Amino acid sequence: MSQSPTPVIAPSGEQACAPGLAERLLVVAAEDRRLAREAATLPADATPAKALFVARADHGRWLRDIVCRSGWPTSKAVGEEASTAAVTVLLGARSQHLLALCQPLIAEAVAKESTPAIHLAYVVDLLAVLRKQRQTYGTQVEPRSLEPFPIHDATSIDARRAAVGLPPLATTLTQLRTAVERAPRPTTPPPTRTSHGALSQ
């Protein structure tokens, strides 16, 4: 099937949004979280894990269509909860192309105070990790070691995190490790993958 030409990307802002977009973003993000819970303790070839992979790819394509038509769904345009849901979908899709497409739009929204800076921090970090570069805010953690992927200028990491509303890195890592210790153990080790965590970190 031939793809349609890439549409012009609309700028971020408080542009008119598709009817029901906020509600749909919340539904899609909730589905992502549900599938992730089901797949969390299973090997990659298990049916729930495969379903998560397929769903996240589909959700990413859907989000790309939204962004290309209307720009990034900012907090001011769709509400902070729905905009956070959009970031959840974006991170879950794990597409370098989609992240690179959305990053400048989210940066513009942050500059206009239309979206929290924490949204941009997660996008910047995941894109860097996928490109095998050093992350800026330490939001991306290697799931086996529970250590952050390499960080640029680690000595000033907590100052950068504070500037976007993130707690000190050590606090987040302690919370993450405690949560992992309390979680059910998988029957077989899952494949190595990047974990972007929750946006409330």
C-alpha positions as CSV (number, residue, x, y, z in Angstrom):
1,M,0.0,0.0,0.0
2,S,1.5,3.4,-1.0
3,Q,1.7,6.0,1.7
4,S,0.1,9.4,1.3
5,P,2.5,12.4,1.1
6,T,3.7,13.7,4.4
7,P,1.4,16.6,5.4
8,V,2.7,20.0,6.5
9,I,3.2,20.0,10.3
10,A,0.9,22.5,12.0
11,P,2.6,24.6,14.7
12,S,2.0,23.9,18.4
13,G,-0.4,26.2,20.1
14,E,-4.0,26.5,21.1
15,Q,-5.3,25.6,17.6
16,A,-8.7,24.1,17.2
17,C,-8.5,20.4,18.2
18,A,-10.5,17.5,16.7
19,P,-13.7,17.0,18.6
20,G,-13.3,14.5,21.4
21,L,-9.5,14.5,21.1
22,A,-8.8,14.9,24.8
23,E,-11.1,12.0,25.6
24,R,-9.5,9.8,23.0
25,L,-6.0,10.5,24.2
26,L,-7.0,9.4,27.7
27,V,-8.6,6.2,26.4
28,V,-5.5,5.4,24.3
29,A,-3.1,6.1,27.1
30,A,-5.2,3.9,29.5
31,E,-5.1,1.1,27.0
32,D,-1.3,1.4,26.7
33,R,-0.9,1.2,30.5
34,R,-3.3,-1.8,30.7
35,L,-1.4,-3.7,28.1
36,A,1.9,-2.8,29.7
37,R,0.8,-4.2,33.0
38,E,-0.3,-7.4,31.4
39,A,3.1,-7.7,29.6
40,A,5.3,-6.6,32.4
41,T,6.3,-10.0,33.8
42,L,6.1,-12.0,30.5
43,P,8.7,-12.9,27.9
44,A,8.7,-10.9,24.6
45,D,7.1,-13.7,22.6
46,A,4.1,-14.0,24.9
47,T,0.8,-12.9,23.4
48,P,0.3,-9.9,25.8
49,A,3.8,-8.6,25.1
50,K,3.2,-8.9,21.3
51,A,-0.2,-7.1,21.7
52,L,1.6,-4.3,23.5
53,F,4.1,-3.9,20.8
54,V,1.5,-3.8,18.0
55,A,-0.8,-1.5,20.0
56,R,1.9,1.0,20.7
57,A,2.9,1.1,17.0
58,D,-0.7,1.7,16.1
59,H,-1.1,4.4,18.7
60,G,2.0,6.1,17.5
61,R,0.7,6.3,13.9
62,W,-2.6,7.6,15.2
63,L,-0.8,10.3,17.2
64,R,1.3,11.3,14.2
65,D,-1.8,11.9,12.1
66,I,-3.2,14.1,14.9
67,V,0.1,16.1,15.1
68,C,0.3,16.5,11.4
69,R,-3.2,17.8,11.2
70,S,-3.5,20.0,14.3
71,G,0.0,20.3,15.9
72,W,1.0,19.0,19.3
73,P,-2.0,18.6,21.8
74,T,-0.7,21.1,24.4
75,S,-2.0,21.2,28.0
76,K,-3.6,24.6,27.2
77,A,-5.4,23.1,24.2
78,V,-6.6,19.7,25.6
79,G,-6.0,19.9,29.3
80,E,-2.9,18.7,31.2
81,E,-4.2,15.2,31.7
82,A,-4.9,14.6,28.0
83,S,-1.6,16.3,27.0
84,T,0.3,14.0,29.5
85,A,-1.6,11.1,27.8
86,A,-0.2,12.2,24.5
87,V,3.3,12.1,25.8
88,T,2.6,8.6,27.2
89,V,1.6,7.5,23.7
90,L,4.6,9.2,22.1
91,L,7.1,7.6,24.5
92,G,5.4,4.2,24.2
93,A,5.7,4.2,20.4
94,R,9.5,4.4,20.7
95,S,9.8,5.9,17.2
96,Q,12.8,8.1,16.5
97,H,11.0,9.7,13.6
98,L,7.9,10.5,15.6
99,L,9.9,11.8,18.6
100,A,12.0,14.0,16.3
101,L,8.8,15.3,14.7
102,C,7.2,16.2,18.0
103,Q,10.2,17.4,20.0
104,P,10.3,20.9,18.4
105,L,6.6,21.3,18.7
106,I,6.6,20.4,22.4
107,A,9.6,22.7,22.9
108,E,7.6,25.5,21.3
109,A,4.7,24.8,23.6
110,V,6.9,24.8,26.7
111,A,8.4,28.1,25.6
112,K,4.9,29.5,25.4
113,E,4.0,28.0,28.8
114,S,1.3,26.0,27.1
115,T,2.8,22.6,28.3
116,P,4.9,21.5,31.3
117,A,8.6,21.3,30.7
118,I,8.7,17.8,32.2
119,H,7.0,16.6,29.0
120,L,9.9,17.8,26.9
121,A,12.4,16.3,29.3
122,Y,11.1,12.8,28.7
123,V,11.0,13.3,25.0
124,V,14.5,14.7,24.8
125,D,15.9,11.9,26.9
126,L,14.2,9.0,25.1
127,L,15.2,10.3,21.7
128,A,18.8,10.7,22.9
129,V,18.9,7.1,24.2
130,L,17.4,5.7,21.0
131,R,20.1,7.5,19.1
132,K,22.7,6.1,21.5
133,Q,23.6,9.5,22.8
134,R,23.8,10.8,26.4
135,Q,20.5,11.9,28.0
136,T,20.0,15.2,29.7
137,Y,17.6,14.6,32.6
138,G,18.2,11.0,33.5
139,T,14.6,9.9,32.9
140,Q,15.6,6.8,31.0
141,V,16.6,3.8,33.1
142,E,18.1,0.5,32.0
143,P,15.5,-2.1,33.3
144,R,17.9,-4.8,34.2
145,S,20.4,-2.8,36.2
146,L,18.0,-0.1,37.2
147,E,20.7,2.4,36.5
148,P,20.2,5.5,34.2
149,F,21.4,5.3,30.7
150,P,24.5,7.5,30.2
151,I,23.9,11.1,31.2
152,H,25.5,14.3,29.8
153,D,27.3,16.3,32.5
154,A,26.0,14.1,35.4
155,T,27.4,16.5,38.0
156,S,24.6,19.0,37.4
157,I,21.8,16.5,36.7
158,D,19.7,17.5,39.7
159,A,19.8,21.2,38.8
160,R,18.5,20.4,35.4
161,R,15.9,18.0,36.8
162,A,14.7,20.6,39.3
163,A,14.3,23.2,36.4
164,V,11.7,20.9,34.7
165,G,9.9,19.8,37.8
166,L,11.7,16.4,38.5
167,P,12.9,15.3,41.9
168,P,16.6,14.5,42.5
169,L,17.7,11.5,40.5
170,A,18.7,9.5,43.6
171,T,15.1,9.9,45.0
172,T,13.6,8.6,41.7
173,L,16.0,5.7,41.5
174,T,15.2,4.7,45.1
175,Q,11.5,4.8,44.4
176,L,11.9,2.8,41.2
177,R,14.0,0.1,42.9
178,T,11.5,-0.3,45.7
179,A,8.7,-0.6,43.3
180,V,10.6,-3.3,41.3
181,E,11.4,-5.2,44.5
182,R,7.7,-5.4,45.4
183,A,6.5,-6.3,41.9
184,P,5.8,-9.9,40.9
185,R,8.8,-11.7,39.4
186,P,8.7,-12.9,35.8
187,T,9.0,-16.6,35.1
188,T,11.7,-15.9,32.5
189,P,13.8,-12.7,32.1
190,P,12.2,-10.1,29.8
191,P,14.3,-8.7,27.0
192,T,16.4,-5.6,27.6
193,R,14.4,-2.5,26.8
194,T,14.3,1.2,27.7
195,S,12.0,2.2,30.4
196,H,10.7,5.7,30.3
197,G,8.8,5.4,33.6
198,A,5.9,7.6,34.7
199,L,5.7,11.2,33.9
200,S,5.2,11.9,37.6
201,Q,8.8,11.0,38.4
